[in-house]
Amino acid sequence: MHAIVVALLMALSTTASATDWKLDCPAQLSTAQSVAGAVPEGWSAVDRTASAVKDAAPGVAVTAAASPISISVFDGPPSEMADLVPDNPNAKVQRWTLGKQRTRDIYIVCNYADTRLKLARKVPPAVTACTASPRDGAMTGVVCK
């Protein structure tokens, strides 16, 4: 009985509900201006713009393992560059409200330091809002409802 009460209290103390879709950026991305090794399941690699990173020729490694530095939300494939502005762009905790009757897929994109590559993941169709909070000085995860 005691174990059941402890499990119930632990479940109630979490900030995300069971219906939330939570996403954390993979902790590292090894690149040589192309993905080195396998991309984590469910993710796809996307090129970032040259102005957003250190200059490096394709095939030249800038860093062996890049850390995530920020989250972006895109309306449609990230290659189309329809980066959505948060509802509150200057807030510490950012929120994106997504339409319920949308005709395009929404993607969460993890941006990594010192590389032209980023990782993208399609958001489930039922999601209507996403919130990102900084952890360790960077936006590296979201909770969506």
N, C-alpha and C positions, 0 to 999 in steps of 0.2 A: 504494500500500500504506500509506504514511504517513497519508493522509487517512482510510483505513478504520480504522486504529488510533485516531486522534484521535476520530473519530465514535463508536467503541465506548467509549472512555474517558469521553466526555461523556455517553453514554447511561447508563453504569454509575454516574456520579456524581450523578444526579438522585435526590431523596429519594422521589419517588412512582413506583410501578411502572406499567407500561404498562396494567394493568388497573384502576388507580385512576380514580375520577371526581373531577376537581378543579373547583372552582367558586370564582370570585372575584366579589365584588359589583361591579357597575358603579361606576366611580370617582365619578360624580356623578349626581344626579337633580334636574332642574329642575322646580319645582312652583309652583303658585299655590293650594295646598291641593287641587290636582288635578294629574295628570301633565301637564306642558307638553311637547308634542312626542310622538314615538313612544316607546313602551316597548321596550327592547331585545328582540330576538327570543327567544322561549322564556320570557320573564318575564311576570308579571301584577302589576298594582298592587293593593295592599291597604291599607285605612285602619288606622292605629295608634290606640290609645286616646288620648283627650285628655290624660290625666294623664301620658303619656310624653313630651310635647313642649311647646314654648312655645304659649301660647294664641293662636290666630288664627282669625278668622272664615273660613268657606269662601270661596274665591275671592280671598283676600288673600294675597299673596306674603310669606312670612317671609324667604326667602332665594332668590336667583336660582338657585343650584346647591348642593344639600346633599351632603355627603360621607357615606360609610357609616361607622357607628360600632359596629355589632355584628351578630352572627348569631344567629338563633333557628331551632329545628327544631320542626316541627309534625306531629302525628299527625292527618292529615286536612287539609282546606282551612283556611288560616289564619283565615278568617272564623268558624270554629267555636271558635277560641281554645284549642285543645288544645296549648299550648306545652310541649314536653318538657324536663324538667330534665336537664342533663348527668349522666353517671355520676359525675362528679367536679366539682360546681358551684363549688368554691372554688379549683380548680387553675388555673394560668396557661394550660396547654394543656387544652382541654375536649374530652371524648369522649362521643358518644352511641352506645349499642349499640341496634341496631334489630332487631326480630324477623325471622326468616327466613320465617315463615309468616304474615305480616301480612295483614289484610283491608282496610286503609285505605292510601291513598297518604301518603307522607312528603314534606314540603315544607321546603326551606331558605328562610329569609326574611332579607333584608338590611334592617336598620334604618338610617335616615338621620337626621342631625342636623337639628333645627329644622323638621321637617315631620311632618304626620300620615300621610304616605304611606310605604309600604315596598314592596319588590319581592320576589316569591315565585317559586320555581321548584320543580317537582316532581322528586323524586329518582328515578333509575331503579330499577325493582323489584328488581334483583339486589343492590343496596347493602344491607349489613348493619351498617355502622358509619361514623360520620363524626367527624373530628377538626378542631378549629379552634385555631389558634395566633395570638397577637396580632402584628400588623404595624403599625409606626408608631403604636403605642399603642391600636390598636382591632382587634377581631376582624372581619375583612372577607373572609375566605375559608375554605373547608373542603376537606379531602381525604377522600373516601369510598371505601370498599372494599366 
